[in-house]
């Protein structure tokens, strides 16, 4: 099954969170925060007043608690509005 976002929506997949802190402490699964860096999987066509400035494969920073989490064919994705994407990571 394929997800095709509508209007100004973007489908993203979270990049795995770090397993250890900078000081070497190993984090339990429940202690990890939702990653704020994600990879763009699909981009909607946009709306008249919203420019779609990301493309498939881009790495982006998103608002921490934004979007709707969905599970398709065992994979977890998040659907966010273009306005919830803060920056493109290069």
Biopython code that builds the backbone (N, CA, C, O; Angstrom):
import numpy as np
from Bio.PDB.StructureBuilder import StructureBuilder

atoms = [
    (1, "UNK", "N", (0.854, -1.179, 0.000)),
    (1, "UNK", "CA", (0.000, 0.000, 0.000)),
    (1, "UNK", "C", (0.897, 1.239, 0.000)),
    (1, "UNK", "O", (1.940, 1.263, 0.653)),
    (2, "UNK", "N", (0.483, 2.250, -0.730)),
    (2, "UNK", "CA", (1.237, 3.493, -0.833)),
    (2, "UNK", "C", (0.442, 4.630, -0.219)),
    (2, "UNK", "O", (-0.780, 4.686, -0.361)),
    (3, "UNK", "N", (1.130, 5.539, 0.463)),
    (3, "UNK", "CA", (0.475, 6.716, 1.031)),
    (3, "UNK", "C", (0.716, 7.878, 0.078)),
    (3, "UNK", "O", (1.859, 8.183, -0.262)),
    (4, "UNK", "N", (-0.357, 8.522, -0.347)),
    (4, "UNK", "CA", (-0.261, 9.690, -1.213)),
    (4, "UNK", "C", (-0.911, 10.863, -0.478)),
    (4, "UNK", "O", (-2.137, 10.932, -0.389)),
    (5, "UNK", "N", (-0.097, 11.788, 0.051)),
    (5, "UNK", "CA", (-0.660, 12.897, 0.829)),
    (5, "UNK", "C", (-1.437, 13.879, -0.049)),
    (5, "UNK", "O", (-1.145, 14.035, -1.234)),
    (6, "UNK", "N", (-2.413, 14.526, 0.540)),
    (6, "UNK", "CA", (-3.237, 15.512, -0.148)),
    (6, "UNK", "C", (-2.828, 16.919, 0.252)),
    (6, "UNK", "O", (-2.271, 17.125, 1.330)),
    (7, "UNK", "N", (-3.097, 17.868, -0.596)),
    (7, "UNK", "CA", (-2.872, 19.295, -0.392)),
    (7, "UNK", "C", (-1.464, 19.581, 0.122)),
    (7, "UNK", "O", (-0.485, 19.200, -0.520)),
    (8, "UNK", "N", (-1.349, 20.245, 1.270)),
    (8, "UNK", "CA", (-0.037, 20.676, 1.769)),
    (8, "UNK", "C", (0.521, 19.718, 2.826)),
    (8, "UNK", "O", (1.220, 20.142, 3.746)),
    (9, "UNK", "N", (0.209, 18.428, 2.690)),
    (9, "UNK", "CA", (0.676, 17.433, 3.662)),
    (9, "UNK", "C", (1.947, 16.752, 3.150)),
    (9, "UNK", "O", (2.175, 16.649, 1.944)),
    (10, "UNK", "N", (2.772, 16.290, 4.104)),
    (10, "UNK", "CA", (4.017, 15.594, 3.804)),
    (10, "UNK", "C", (4.070, 14.342, 4.659)),
    (10, "UNK", "O", (3.794, 14.404, 5.857)),
    (11, "UNK", "N", (4.418, 13.211, 4.072)),
    (11, "UNK", "CA", (4.590, 11.959, 4.816)),
    (11, "UNK", "C", (6.073, 11.827, 5.141)),
    (11, "UNK", "O", (6.923, 11.907, 4.255)),
    (12, "UNK", "N", (6.372, 11.624, 6.427)),
    (12, "UNK", "CA", (7.757, 11.508, 6.861)),
    (12, "UNK", "C", (7.951, 10.231, 7.661)),
    (12, "UNK", "O", (6.999, 9.671, 8.203)),
    (13, "UNK", "N", (9.185, 9.784, 7.727)),
    (13, "UNK", "CA", (9.541, 8.623, 8.532)),
    (13, "UNK", "C", (10.659, 9.067, 9.461)),
    (13, "UNK", "O", (11.668, 9.610, 9.012)),
    (14, "UNK", "N", (10.481, 8.837, 10.754)),
    (14, "UNK", "CA", (11.453, 9.278, 11.745)),
    (14, "UNK", "C", (12.785, 8.580, 11.571)),
    (14, "UNK", "O", (12.851, 7.394, 11.250)),
    (15, "UNK", "N", (13.842, 9.338, 11.788)),
    (15, "UNK", "CA", (15.195, 8.793, 11.805)),
    (15, "UNK", "C", (15.412, 8.263, 13.214)),
    (15, "UNK", "O", (15.022, 8.912, 14.185)),
    (16, "UNK", "N", (16.031, 7.090, 13.340)),
    (16, "UNK", "CA", (16.206, 6.453, 14.645)),
    (16, "UNK", "C", (16.882, 7.380, 15.648)),
    (16, "UNK", "O", (17.838, 8.079, 15.311)),
    (17, "UNK", "N", (16.383, 7.383, 16.874)),
    (17, "UNK", "CA", (16.953, 8.176, 17.951)),
    (17, "UNK", "C", (18.249, 7.542, 18.430)),
    (17, "UNK", "O", (18.478, 6.345, 18.258)),
    (18, "UNK", "N", (19.079, 8.359, 19.025)),
    (18, "UNK", "CA", (20.345, 7.866, 19.557)),
    (18, "UNK", "C", (20.095, 6.873, 20.682)),
    (18, "UNK", "O", (19.212, 7.077, 21.516)),
    (19, "UNK", "N", (20.867, 5.808, 20.703)),
    (19, "UNK", "CA", (20.753, 4.791, 21.752)),
    (19, "UNK", "C", (21.512, 5.194, 23.008)),
    (19, "UNK", "O", (21.175, 4.752, 24.106)),
    (20, "UNK", "N", (22.543, 6.039, 22.852)),
    (20, "UNK", "CA", (23.338, 6.469, 24.000)),
    (20, "UNK", "C", (23.450, 7.985, 23.993)),
    (20, "UNK", "O", (23.348, 8.624, 22.946)),
    (21, "UNK", "N", (23.659, 8.546, 25.167)),
    (21, "UNK", "CA", (23.862, 9.988, 25.273)),
    (21, "UNK", "C", (25.314, 10.301, 24.945)),
    (21, "UNK", "O", (26.118, 9.386, 24.761)),
    (22, "UNK", "N", (25.660, 11.587, 24.869)),
    (22, "UNK", "CA", (27.032, 11.989, 24.570)),
    (22, "UNK", "C", (27.992, 11.513, 25.656)),
    (22, "UNK", "O", (29.168, 11.267, 25.386)),
    (23, "UNK", "N", (27.490, 11.385, 26.882)),
    (23, "UNK", "CA", (28.343, 10.940, 27.984)),
    (23, "UNK", "C", (28.438, 9.418, 28.078)),
    (23, "UNK", "O", (29.132, 8.899, 28.952)),
    (24, "UNK", "N", (27.745, 8.691, 27.186)),
    (24, "UNK", "CA", (27.867, 7.241, 27.144)),
    (24, "UNK", "C", (26.785, 6.472, 27.874)),
    (24, "UNK", "O", (26.874, 5.249, 27.979)),
    (25, "UNK", "N", (25.764, 7.151, 28.382)),
    (25, "UNK", "CA", (24.674, 6.484, 29.087)),
    (25, "UNK", "C", (23.737, 5.852, 28.058)),
    (25, "UNK", "O", (23.290, 6.519, 27.125)),
    (26, "UNK", "N", (23.444, 4.567, 28.234)),
    (26, "UNK", "CA", (22.544, 3.861, 27.311)),
    (26, "UNK", "C", (21.107, 4.138, 27.742)),
    (26, "UNK", "O", (20.757, 3.970, 28.911)),
    (27, "UNK", "N", (20.275, 4.565, 26.786)),
    (27, "UNK", "CA", (18.891, 4.923, 27.078)),
    (27, "UNK", "C", (17.967, 3.729, 26.888)),
    (27, "UNK", "O", (18.092, 2.976, 25.922)),
    (28, "UNK", "N", (17.040, 3.568, 27.821)),
    (28, "UNK", "CA", (15.995, 2.554, 27.678)),
    (28, "UNK", "C", (15.005, 3.042, 26.633)),
    (28, "UNK", "O", (14.937, 4.239, 26.354)),
    (29, "UNK", "N", (14.234, 2.121, 26.049)),
    (29, "UNK", "CA", (13.280, 2.483, 25.009)),
    (29, "UNK", "C", (12.294, 3.549, 25.436)),
    (29, "UNK", "O", (11.936, 4.410, 24.632)),
    (30, "UNK", "N", (11.847, 3.516, 26.677)),
    (30, "UNK", "CA", (10.865, 4.490, 27.149)),
    (30, "UNK", "C", (11.477, 5.850, 27.435)),
    (30, "UNK", "O", (10.749, 6.836, 27.542)),
    (31, "UNK", "N", (12.799, 5.928, 27.563)),
    (31, "UNK", "CA", (13.448, 7.197, 27.884)),
    (31, "UNK", "C", (13.775, 8.012, 26.642)),
    (31, "UNK", "O", (14.114, 9.191, 26.749)),
    (32, "UNK", "N", (13.680, 7.408, 25.483)),
    (32, "UNK", "CA", (14.000, 8.116, 24.250)),
    (32, "UNK", "C", (12.871, 9.068, 23.886)),
    (32, "UNK", "O", (11.692, 8.743, 24.018)),
    (33, "UNK", "N", (13.262, 10.251, 23.425)),
    (33, "UNK", "CA", (12.264, 11.213, 22.979)),
    (33, "UNK", "C", (11.929, 10.950, 21.514)),
    (33, "UNK", "O", (12.700, 10.322, 20.788)),
    (34, "UNK", "N", (10.779, 11.436, 21.101)),
    (34, "UNK", "CA", (10.405, 11.341, 19.692)),
    (34, "UNK", "C", (11.437, 12.133, 18.890)),
    (34, "UNK", "O", (11.678, 13.302, 19.191)),
    (35, "UNK", "N", (12.045, 11.524, 17.886)),
    (35, "UNK", "CA", (13.051, 12.244, 17.105)),
    (35, "UNK", "C", (12.448, 13.437, 16.380)),
    (35, "UNK", "O", (11.297, 13.401, 15.944)),
    (36, "UNK", "N", (13.235, 14.482, 16.259)),
    (36, "UNK", "CA", (12.775, 15.667, 15.568)),
    (36, "UNK", "C", (13.305, 15.722, 14.140)),
    (36, "UNK", "O", (12.916, 16.596, 13.365)),
    (37, "UNK", "N", (14.192, 14.789, 13.787)),
    (37, "UNK", "CA", (14.708, 14.711, 12.424)),
    (37, "UNK", "C", (14.009, 13.559, 11.722)),
    (37, "UNK", "O", (13.887, 12.466, 12.275)),
    (38, "UNK", "N", (13.552, 13.807, 10.506)),
    (38, "UNK", "CA", (12.821, 12.777, 9.766)),
    (38, "UNK", "C", (13.193, 12.859, 8.292)),
    (38, "UNK", "O", (13.735, 13.859, 7.822)),
    (39, "UNK", "N", (12.889, 11.783, 7.577)),
    (39, "UNK", "CA", (13.124, 11.732, 6.133)),
    (39, "UNK", "C", (11.781, 11.820, 5.414)),
    (39, "UNK", "O", (10.823, 11.149, 5.796)),
    (40, "UNK", "N", (11.714, 12.640, 4.384)),
    (40, "UNK", "CA", (10.487, 12.821, 3.613)),
    (40, "UNK", "C", (10.272, 11.601, 2.717)),
    (40, "UNK", "O", (11.158, 11.213, 1.956)),
    (41, "UNK", "N", (9.073, 10.999, 2.821)),
    (41, "UNK", "CA", (8.720, 9.812, 2.043)),
    (41, "UNK", "C", (7.821, 10.178, 0.861)),
    (41, "UNK", "O", (7.950, 9.605, -0.221)),
    (42, "UNK", "N", (6.910, 11.132, 1.071)),
    (42, "UNK", "CA", (5.991, 11.563, 0.016)),
    (42, "UNK", "C", (5.570, 13.006, 0.268)),
    (42, "UNK", "O", (5.503, 13.452, 1.413)),
    (43, "UNK", "N", (5.287, 13.730, -0.813)),
    (43, "UNK", "CA", (4.903, 15.143, -0.723)),
    (43, "UNK", "C", (3.623, 15.351, -1.504)),
    (43, "UNK", "O", (3.495, 14.883, -2.636)),
    (44, "UNK", "N", (2.663, 16.060, -0.895)),
    (44, "UNK", "CA", (1.418, 16.385, -1.572)),
    (44, "UNK", "C", (1.624, 17.455, -2.629)),
    (44, "UNK", "O", (2.706, 18.036, -2.719)),
    (45, "UNK", "N", (0.595, 17.722, -3.434)),
    (45, "UNK", "CA", (0.717, 18.695, -4.519)),
    (45, "UNK", "C", (0.764, 20.147, -4.063)),
    (45, "UNK", "O", (1.141, 21.021, -4.843)),
    (46, "UNK", "N", (0.390, 20.421, -2.823)),
    (46, "UNK", "CA", (0.391, 21.785, -2.314)),
    (46, "UNK", "C", (-0.952, 22.465, -2.485)),
    (46, "UNK", "O", (-1.892, 21.891, -3.036)),
    (47, "UNK", "N", (-1.028, 23.694, -2.005)),
    (47, "UNK", "CA", (-2.217, 24.527, -2.147)),
    (47, "UNK", "C", (-1.779, 25.841, -2.776)),
    (47, "UNK", "O", (-0.583, 26.111, -2.890)),
    (48, "UNK", "N", (-2.727, 26.643, -3.178)),
    (48, "UNK", "CA", (-2.417, 27.899, -3.853)),
    (48, "UNK", "C", (-1.541, 28.816, -3.004)),
    (48, "UNK", "O", (-0.681, 29.514, -3.541)),
    (49, "UNK", "N", (-1.748, 28.825, -1.689)),
    (49, "UNK", "CA", (-1.002, 29.733, -0.820)),
    (49, "UNK", "C", (0.147, 29.063, -0.058)),
    (49, "UNK", "O", (0.761, 29.697, 0.799)),
    (50, "UNK", "N", (0.446, 27.794, -0.353)),
    (50, "UNK", "CA", (1.506, 27.069, 0.350)),
    (50, "UNK", "C", (2.479, 26.484, -0.668)),
    (50, "UNK", "O", (2.095, 25.665, -1.504)),
    (51, "UNK", "N", (3.742, 26.908, -0.594)),
    (51, "UNK", "CA", (4.773, 26.386, -1.485)),
    (51, "UNK", "C", (5.368, 25.121, -0.869)),
    (51, "UNK", "O", (5.769, 25.137, 0.295)),
    (52, "UNK", "N", (5.432, 24.045, -1.617)),
    (52, "UNK", "CA", (6.008, 22.788, -1.136)),
    (52, "UNK", "C", (7.517, 22.851, -1.387)),
    (52, "UNK", "O", (7.979, 22.633, -2.507)),
    (53, "UNK", "N", (8.270, 23.148, -0.340)),
    (53, "UNK", "CA", (9.710, 23.391, -0.497)),
    (53, "UNK", "C", (10.575, 22.205, -0.073)),
    (53, "UNK", "O", (11.771, 22.372, 0.162)),
    (54, "UNK", "N", (9.994, 21.017, 0.027)),
    (54, "UNK", "CA", (10.760, 19.803, 0.319)),
    (54, "UNK", "C", (10.483, 18.781, -0.773)),
    (54, "UNK", "O", (9.493, 18.878, -1.499)),
    (55, "UNK", "N", (11.363, 17.810, -0.877)),
    (55, "UNK", "CA", (11.164, 16.749, -1.861)),
    (55, "UNK", "C", (11.443, 15.401, -1.208)),
    (55, "UNK", "O", (12.025, 15.334, -0.125)),
    (56, "UNK", "N", (11.030, 14.343, -1.867)),
    (56, "UNK", "CA", (11.223, 12.996, -1.345)),
    (56, "UNK", "C", (12.716, 12.752, -1.129)),
    (56, "UNK", "O", (13.537, 13.037, -2.001)),
    (57, "UNK", "N", (13.051, 12.225, 0.036)),
    (57, "UNK", "CA", (14.442, 11.944, 0.377)),
    (57, "UNK", "C", (15.101, 13.022, 1.215)),
    (57, "UNK", "O", (16.171, 12.794, 1.779)),
    (58, "UNK", "N", (14.482, 14.201, 1.310)),
    (58, "UNK", "CA", (15.044, 15.279, 2.124)),
    (58, "UNK", "C", (14.996, 14.911, 3.599)),
    (58, "UNK", "O", (14.072, 14.228, 4.041)),
    (59, "UNK", "N", (15.975, 15.355, 4.354)),
    (59, "UNK", "CA", (15.958, 15.223, 5.812)),
    (59, "UNK", "C", (15.455, 16.552, 6.350)),
    (59, "UNK", "O", (15.935, 17.611, 5.944)),
    (60, "UNK", "N", (14.488, 16.502, 7.266)),
    (60, "UNK", "CA", (13.868, 17.723, 7.771)),
    (60, "UNK", "C", (13.791, 17.713, 9.294)),
    (60, "UNK", "O", (13.808, 16.655, 9.924)),
    (61, "UNK", "N", (13.705, 18.910, 9.872)),
    (61, "UNK", "CA", (13.426, 19.084, 11.289)),
    (61, "UNK", "C", (11.947, 19.406, 11.410)),
    (61, "UNK", "O", (11.428, 20.250, 10.680)),
    (62, "UNK", "N", (11.271, 18.735, 12.332)),
    (62, "UNK", "CA", (9.837, 18.965, 12.507)),
    (62, "UNK", "C", (9.551, 19.425, 13.925)),
    (62, "UNK", "O", (10.366, 19.228, 14.827)),
    (63, "UNK", "N", (8.402, 20.035, 14.117)),
    (63, "UNK", "CA", (7.952, 20.395, 15.452)),
    (63, "UNK", "C", (7.805, 19.125, 16.270)),
    (63, "UNK", "O", (7.371, 18.099, 15.747)),
    (64, "UNK", "N", (8.157, 19.179, 17.527)),
    (64, "UNK", "CA", (8.247, 17.992, 18.371)),
    (64, "UNK", "C", (6.964, 17.172, 18.446)),
    (64, "UNK", "O", (7.020, 15.948, 18.335)),
    (65, "UNK", "N", (5.835, 17.797, 18.628)),
    (65, "UNK", "CA", (4.580, 17.051, 18.807)),
    (65, "UNK", "C", (3.615, 17.256, 17.655)),
    (65, "UNK", "O", (2.400, 17.240, 17.855)),
    (66, "UNK", "N", (4.134, 17.448, 16.459)),
    (66, "UNK", "CA", (3.262, 17.711, 15.315)),
    (66, "UNK", "C", (2.925, 16.442, 14.558)),
    (66, "UNK", "O", (3.594, 15.419, 14.697)),
    (67, "UNK", "N", (1.885, 16.525, 13.761)),
    (67, "UNK", "CA", (1.554, 15.444, 12.852)),
    (67, "UNK", "C", (0.659, 14.364, 13.420)),
    (67, "UNK", "O", (0.320, 14.354, 14.603)),
    (68, "UNK", "N", (0.291, 13.457, 12.538)),
    (68, "UNK", "CA", (-0.551, 12.311, 12.863)),
    (68, "UNK", "C", (0.233, 11.049, 12.546)),
    (68, "UNK", "O", (0.677, 10.853, 11.415)),
    (69, "UNK", "N", (0.402, 10.193, 13.549)),
    (69, "UNK", "CA", (1.129, 8.942, 13.362)),
    (69, "UNK", "C", (0.217, 7.904, 12.730)),
    (69, "UNK", "O", (-0.924, 7.725, 13.156)),
    (70, "UNK", "N", (0.730, 7.215, 11.705)),
    (70, "UNK", "CA", (-0.009, 6.146, 11.034)),
    (70, "UNK", "C", (0.914, 4.948, 10.845)),
    (70, "UNK", "O", (2.135, 5.090, 10.793)),
    (71, "UNK", "N", (0.311, 3.770, 10.744)),
    (71, "UNK", "CA", (1.074, 2.553, 10.512)),
    (71, "UNK", "C", (0.526, 1.897, 9.245)),
    (71, "UNK", "O", (-0.662, 1.584, 9.167)),
    (72, "UNK", "N", (1.400, 1.689, 8.252)),
    (72, "UNK", "CA", (1.007, 1.093, 6.986)),
    (72, "UNK", "C", (1.976, -0.044, 6.673)),
    (72, "UNK", "O", (3.189, 0.162, 6.619)),
    (73, "UNK", "N", (1.439, -1.230, 6.470)),
    (73, "UNK", "CA", (2.247, -2.414, 6.165)),
    (73, "UNK", "C", (3.378, -2.622, 7.164)),
    (73, "UNK", "O", (4.483, -3.007, 6.784)),
    (74, "UNK", "N", (3.102, -2.368, 8.439)),
    (74, "UNK", "CA", (4.083, -2.582, 9.487)),
    (74, "UNK", "C", (5.089, -1.458, 9.666)),
    (74, "UNK", "O", (5.903, -1.513, 10.587)),
    (75, "UNK", "N", (5.058, -0.448, 8.823)),
    (75, "UNK", "CA", (5.967, 0.696, 8.922)),
    (75, "UNK", "C", (5.231, 1.867, 9.565)),
    (75, "UNK", "O", (4.052, 2.091, 9.293)),
    (76, "UNK", "N", (5.930, 2.610, 10.418)),
    (76, "UNK", "CA", (5.333, 3.769, 11.070)),
    (76, "UNK", "C", (5.736, 5.051, 10.349)),
    (76, "UNK", "O", (6.915, 5.287, 10.085)),
    (77, "UNK", "N", (4.745, 5.866, 10.039)),
    (77, "UNK", "CA", (4.951, 7.143, 9.363)),
    (77, "UNK", "C", (4.231, 8.228, 10.137)),
    (77, "UNK", "O", (3.382, 7.946, 10.982)),
    (78, "UNK", "N", (4.580, 9.480, 9.838)),
    (78, "UNK", "CA", (3.882, 10.629, 10.394)),
    (78, "UNK", "C", (3.481, 11.518, 9.232)),
    (78, "UNK", "O", (4.277, 11.765, 8.326)),
    (79, "UNK", "N", (2.244, 11.998, 9.260)),
    (79, "UNK", "CA", (1.770, 12.932, 8.235)),
    (79, "UNK", "C", (1.694, 14.309, 8.876)),
    (79, "UNK", "O", (0.975, 14.508, 9.855)),
    (80, "UNK", "N", (2.444, 15.262, 8.316)),
    (80, "UNK", "CA", (2.493, 16.615, 8.862)),
    (80, "UNK", "C", (2.113, 17.621, 7.787)),
    (80, "UNK", "O", (2.200, 17.326, 6.595)),
    (81, "UNK", "N", (1.696, 18.798, 8.207)),
    (81, "UNK", "CA", (1.466, 19.895, 7.278)),
    (81, "UNK", "C", (2.808, 20.540, 6.964)),
    (81, "UNK", "O", (3.737, 20.479, 7.769)),
    (82, "UNK", "N", (2.903, 21.145, 5.813)),
    (82, "UNK", "CA", (4.141, 21.803, 5.404)),
    (82, "UNK", "C", (4.584, 22.834, 6.445)),
    (82, "UNK", "O", (5.782, 23.010, 6.667)),
    (83, "UNK", "N", (3.640, 23.509, 7.077)),
    (83, "UNK", "CA", (3.978, 24.544, 8.063)),
    (83, "UNK", "C", (4.622, 23.973, 9.333)),
    (83, "UNK", "O", (5.239, 24.722, 10.089)),
    (84, "UNK", "N", (4.491, 22.659, 9.583)),
    (84, "UNK", "CA", (5.114, 22.044, 10.749)),
    (84, "UNK", "C", (6.561, 21.658, 10.510)),
    (84, "UNK", "O", (7.260, 21.272, 11.447)),
    (85, "UNK", "N", (7.023, 21.755, 9.267)),
    (85, "UNK", "CA", (8.429, 21.483, 8.959)),
    (85, "UNK", "C", (9.205, 22.774, 9.191)),
    (85, "UNK", "O", (8.931, 23.806, 8.579)),
    (86, "UNK", "N", (10.186, 22.687, 10.096)),
    (86, "UNK", "CA", (10.926, 23.871, 10.511)),
    (86, "UNK", "C", (12.122, 24.184, 9.614)),
    (86, "UNK", "O", (12.432, 25.349, 9.365)),
    (87, "UNK", "N", (12.798, 23.124, 9.128)),
    (87, "UNK", "CA", (14.008, 23.343, 8.331)),
    (87, "UNK", "C", (14.371, 22.068, 7.573)),
    (87, "UNK", "O", (13.926, 20.969, 7.907)),
    (88, "UNK", "N", (15.190, 22.252, 6.549)),
    (88, "UNK", "CA", (15.759, 21.115, 5.810)),
    (88, "UNK", "C", (17.184, 20.939, 6.306)),
    (88, "UNK", "O", (17.944, 21.904, 6.387)),
    (89, "UNK", "N", (17.548, 19.694, 6.642)),
    (89, "UNK", "CA", (18.891, 19.377, 7.127)),
    (89, "UNK", "C", (19.737, 18.973, 5.938)),
    (89, "UNK", "O", (19.365, 18.062, 5.198)),
    (90, "UNK", "N", (20.866, 19.633, 5.741)),
    (90, "UNK", "CA", (21.745, 19.308, 4.610)),
    (90, "UNK", "C", (23.033, 18.692, 5.083)),
    (90, "UNK", "O", (23.892, 18.355, 4.269)),
]
sb = StructureBuilder()
sb.init_structure("model")
sb.init_model(0)
sb.init_chain("A")
sb.init_seg("    ")
for serial, (resi, resn, name, xyz) in enumerate(atoms, 1):
    if name == "N":
        sb.init_residue(resn, " ", resi, " ")
    sb.init_atom(name, np.array(xyz, "f"), 0.0, 1.0, " ", f" {name:<3s}", serial, name[0])
structure = sb.get_structure()
